[in-house]
């Protein structure tokens, strides 16, 4: 018998037509990527802390994480930019030992004419109507009432005399990133009304990441959004990203975070990291919260990376991002050497990704290394490996291993070194190069490919290949040598 069967026995004499159906070569993949959004929940949320749950809608996120919670706001921000990928969330309860950040608005003078006070809390408008001669204490009470009436607000407010104290709904350092300002869009202030704003500060005690490996389990989350970007959180998720990228798991993820601060702070923050699977957006001192910015960043990058991991992310809209200023060219360029991704802020207020890079910067010895500069690099290699794995599983599972073809009859399921080599070359040339456009230099790849049957374990084949990735196109440099004659 030259044909190998799975279900039809060789010991068969009873008459009939027996045809087994084998679907092992028919699968074309087509899964929907899962995005995991990580952040803090409120006690009003129904989801269990430390347990991943599927999110069906923004309303579902508000019910599970609590209205006004970090997580609910992140899901809402993400869905504004991407409505296709599956979204899960990992809720963390506030650290019981933590402290919530506080800030204040002090009304210092009464208005001399009727008008509207436009207070923005994390870029969310709080409109308060005021009347001529209204006392500062009455205006402070009105401000606190308006803030507390908005269920989705990330702070609560209390008025004592002319002072409104705002307290972050979450404990921890995240509250320090809540922006407070008057007349964000240049609204006309009520005549005579003045106030003093004290920025949010004093938040400490972020949730501990816990056992991320156990929390995630076996499911493959291709993209992770980190609402907390403190050092301990990023370090923990970096460790997990490396674990899942390596064999035997081979189901890594790209993670997205954001940092709020001036140029010096962003430089210090990025320079201290070396994370090849995490991209952190330098937000500047803009109104959008870091957790919503991380979600917007992921919503812009993840679908495009999944569609084509080698294409540039430049120009991809950061839907919902509110900015009033940004780092100058010199500062932004410097940040791209410090592991920080940067955005483009235009005069009309819209924001796009300028360049999305990983936080990886140096080898183990401290020397500079740009192997994983763009977040595309790790993503592309992850995708290439997946294509190789799936092709090998379909082609070689259930076969016998031989070093060379000894003239075996067609139909026998035997795999040789040449079979492995042929599969890898065909996949590279026909799929990764011609169909997907992820790779190039087929002849180089072919020359560098080495395949051998393991001399100590004949059930194993080893190979070394060198795929040549396409790079995202970011820079065109030219030199114009002008003349005043053509001689």
Buried (B, 14 or more C-beta within 10 A) or exposed (E): EEEEBEEEEEEEEEEEEEEEEEEEEEEEEEEEBBBBBBBBBBEBBEBEBBEBBEBEEBEBBBBBBBBBBBBBBBBBBBBBBBEEBBBBBBBBBBBEEBBBBBBBBBBEEBBEEEBEBBBBBBBBEBEBEBBBEBEBBBBBBBBBEBBBEBEEBBBBBBBEEBBBBBBBBBBBBBBBBBBBBBEBEEBEBBEBBBBEBBBBEBBBBBBEBEEBEEBBEEEBBBBBBBBBBBEEBBBBBBBBBEEBBEEEEEBBBBBBBBBBBEBEEBBEBBBEBBBBBBBBBBBBBBBBBBBBBBBBBBBBBBBBBBEBBBBBBBEBBBBBBBBBEBBEEEBBEBBBBBBBBBBBBEEEEBBBBBBBBBBBBEEEEEEEBEEBBBBBBBBBBBBBBBBBEBBBEEBBEEBBBBEEEEEBEEEEBBBBBEBBBEBBBEBBBEBBBEEBEBBBBBEEBBEEBEBBBEEEEEEEBEBEBEBBBBBBEEEEEEEEEEEEEEE
